[in-house]
Amino acid sequence: MLSGIFKDLEQVLGEQFLPGKAEVDVLLCRTRGALMQLVAAVPDFIVRSGPIDDVIERARHLVSTAPADDLIGPRVLLRRMALTVVDLLDEMRPIP
């Protein structure tokens, strides 16, 4: 699972990322799935406190957000989702 997430993050957050609509749709689906899996896995990795709650709330909001019906909106949503995946991964630590 993680190798696929990292590959997508590298692509979405790369400087030269200029996707077409079909590519955005595929990446939105995969990134939404990654967010849902990470939010579900959080209790197994960390003690929920402080900033992680904000990141989880942002992830849940983004997962339930429909992309705008224009050229830019879906790309913005995809980038926000990707950045939230990075934030979640950064906060996830095994419970000692």
Buried (B, 14 or more C-beta within 10 A) or exposed (E): EEEEBEEBBEBBBEEEBEBEEEBBBEBBEBBBBBBEEBBEEBEEBBEEEEEBEEBBEBBBEBBEEEBEEEEEBBBEBBBBBBBBBBBBBEBBEEEE
